[in-house]
Amino acid sequence: MTASAPRNLTHRDLIRDQFTRQSAVFNAAAPIANEDQLKLIVDAARPGPDDTVLDVACGGGLVARAFAPRVRHATGIDVTPAMLDTARQASAEKGLNNLTWDQGDVTTLPYADGAFTIVATRFSFHHFLDPLGVLKEMVRVCAPGGRVVVADSCPSEDEAKAAAFNRLELLRDPSHTRALPLSEMKRHFAAAGLGEPSVRFSETRDVVSNLLARSYPNPGDEEKIVALFRRSASDDSLGIPIRLDGEAIHYAYPVAICAATRP
């Protein structure tokens, strides 16, 4: 994909631009839709039949739909109308009738304190300008005794490698801000009043050509991205597993699933 984003966009505009264009392909990507990966997030929340779930920055609604068979009701909220259209269509096709889709800004969630017993998000924190502020909002709308779950890419604790990974991701997706190393995510959980989270690890595995096919970098940046992956295959500059197989570049993005109970 080579179409560039319009100039002079706000960060919120960049998110809507990127995910409007991704709405048709994001949910269909095998690593994103992988049921075993989604189950890890659901299991981390320990859901029951009476739970009510909020999927924050839900995109096409994969996480909310994964929760739906195991809870009373799930709500997804996102800023991008095209993603919500995808979510509504997919839930209708699957015959799920305990789902609600809301458009809104996750930095100020439009819900009452303690409105949900589970509040979860996946692959969103690296888009937030103020991830701690969003986490505090997630805690606010979670009922005492409920569960808060954050799953996101987890770069190396090595500062240089984490910085290189974030430079790569910003080239690939101009709405990217910064993926947080696990130690920093844990500090955010503590600052939000959640204490030490339990952590499960997984990986998003694919080949770079597939990654770029569902990405919208600016013109000329695809070549830079490929070069960064190839370089890291020899010097580990990105701090992630990479394997070259002829022209194919296999990668694995580490993912941390952090879960905690709201006091």
N, C-alpha and C positions, 0 to 999 in steps of 0.2 A: 504494500500500500504506500502511495507516495503523496497523496493530497495533503497539503499543509493546512494547519489551523489558521483562521483569520488572525490578523495582527491586533494588538491592543485589547486583548480579551482579559477580563478579570479571571481570577483562579476558578471561581464558580462557573464562569462561561467556558473555560477550558475543559472542566469536567463534563459539562453538558455537551460540548462539541465532541469530545473524544467518545463518550459513551452513547451518544446518539448514533454515531457512525459504527460503534461496536455492537449495537443492540441486536443486529441480525446474526452475528457470528460468535459473540462471547459465550452464550449459553450452550452453543453447539460444540464448543471446543472440548475434546475428550478429557484433557487434564482438569478442566474447570468443572465439568459435569460428572466426574468420576464419583460413583455412589459410595465407594469405600471411604473416599476422602470426606465427603459430606457427612457420612455416618460418624466419623471421628469427632466432628463438631457437635453433632446432636448428642452423642454419648457423653461428651464433656459437660453438657448442661444437665444431665441426669433427668430427662423430662418424664412427666407423668400425665395421665389422661385429663387432669384438671388444670394443667398449666396453660398460661397464655404467653405467647412469644412475640417479641418485637425483633425483626431483622432490620438492622440499621444499615443504611446505604445498600439496599437490597439488590440493586441492579435488576437482573432478570428473574430474581426470586428463587434461585436454586436452594438457598439455605432455608427460607421459609417453607418451601414445598417439601424439603426433607423432614422438617419438623412436623408438618401437618398430620401425618397418620398417627402420631404419637401424643398429640396434645389436643386440648379443647379448641384453641383458635390460635392462628398465627397472623401477624400483621407485618407487611413490608413497607418501608418508607424509603424514598429515593428522590433526588432532585431532578432526574432526567425522565421526562414523559415517555420517550421512546422505549426506555428500559422497562417502565411500568406497563406499557402496552404489551411488551413481550411476556412479562410476568402474568398478566391477566389471561392472555391467550393460552399460555402453557398450562396454567392451573385449570382453565376451562376444558382443555383437551384431556387432562388427566381426571376430570370429574371431581376435583377437590372443591368442597363447598364451605370449608372452614378457614378461608383466607380472605384478608382485606389488603388492598394496595392503596397507599397514601402518597401523594406528592408533597415534599416538604424539605426544609433545611435541617439537617441532622445536628447542626451546632446549637439549635434551640428547638428541641423536639416538642411537637405540639400535643403533648400528652400530660396527664396529671401525675403527680408524684406517686410512685408505687403502682403504676397502672398495669404492669406486666410482671409475671413471675420469672421469666427468662428474657434476657436482652442479649442478643448476639450480633456479631458482624464478621464478615470475611472479606479479605483483600480490599479493605477500604482505608485503613489507617494511614497507608502510605500516600493517600491523596489529601489528607487533612492538613491544613495550615496549623491547627491547634489540636493535636490528637488528645492531649490531656483534657482540654475543654469538652471534647466530644465524649470521652470516657466518663467524665463527671456527669454529663447529661444522661448517659446510659445508666449510671448508678442511680441518678435521681428518679428515673421512671421505673426502676426495678424495685419490687416490693422487698421489704426486709425478709431475709431468709431465701430470697430468690438468687438466681445464678446469672453472672455476667461472663460472656465468652467473647474473646477477641482472637481471631485467626488471621495471621498476615505473614507475608514474607519476612524472613528473619536473617538479615545479613550477618557477616562475621563480626565478632567482637574486636577484631583488628581494625583500627580506625581507618587506615589507608585502604584496606580492602572494602570496608563498608562504604567509604566515600566513592570508590571506583564503581561499586555495584549501583549506588544511587545515581551516579553520572550516566551509567548505561541505561538505567530505567527511565531517567528523564529524557534521554535521547529517544528512547522507544515510545514513551508516552509523555507528552508535554504537560499533562495534568498531574504527573507524579510530583510529590514533594520530597519525602524521605522515609524509607523503610527503617524501622527501629531495631537495633540489636536487642536481644532478649533482656539484657541487664537494664536497658532503658525502659523497655515495656514493663518490667517488674517494678521499676521506680514509679512509673505512672499509676500502676495498680495501687501501690502504697499511698501515693499522693491523693488518689481518688477515694481513699477510705476503705479499700478492699483487702489490704494486706497481701501476703504472698500468694500468688496464683499457683494452682497446679498446672503443669505444662506437659503437653504431648507434642511430639514432633512428627512431621510428615514432609513429603517433597512433592513439588509440581514438576513432573518430568515431561519432556517433549524434545523436538528438534527445533533449531532456531528458525528454519524456514517456515514451520507452522506458526511459531510465535509471531513472526513478522507478518504473516498472512492475516492475522487478526489484530494487528497494530497499525497505528496511523502516525508514524514519525514524520517530521518535516522532510522535504525533498533533500536527498543527498545523505541523510543520516543513516539509512539502512546499511550503507557500506561501512560507516564508522562502527555501527553496532556489531556487524559480523567480524570486523577486525578486532574489536575488544574481546569478543568471545574466543576467537582463535588465539589471540595473545595469551589469554588466561589459561588456555589448555596447556601451555608450556610453563607459565610462571605463576599460576594461581592468583593473579592480580585481582580477580573478582571475588575470590574466596568461596566459590561454589563448585560443585562437581561438573566437569565438562569433559566430553570424550569426542575425538574426531574420528569419523568413519568415512573416508573419502571426502566428498563434498558435504556430507551431513555433519552437523554439529549437534551433539546430544548434550543437554543441560539438565540440571536439577536445581530448582529454587528451593532452598530450605524454608519450611513453614513451621511456625510455632503457634500452637493452640493453647491460649492462656485462659483459665477459668477460675473464678472465685465466687464465693457466696457473699452476698451483701449482708453485713451485720444487721 
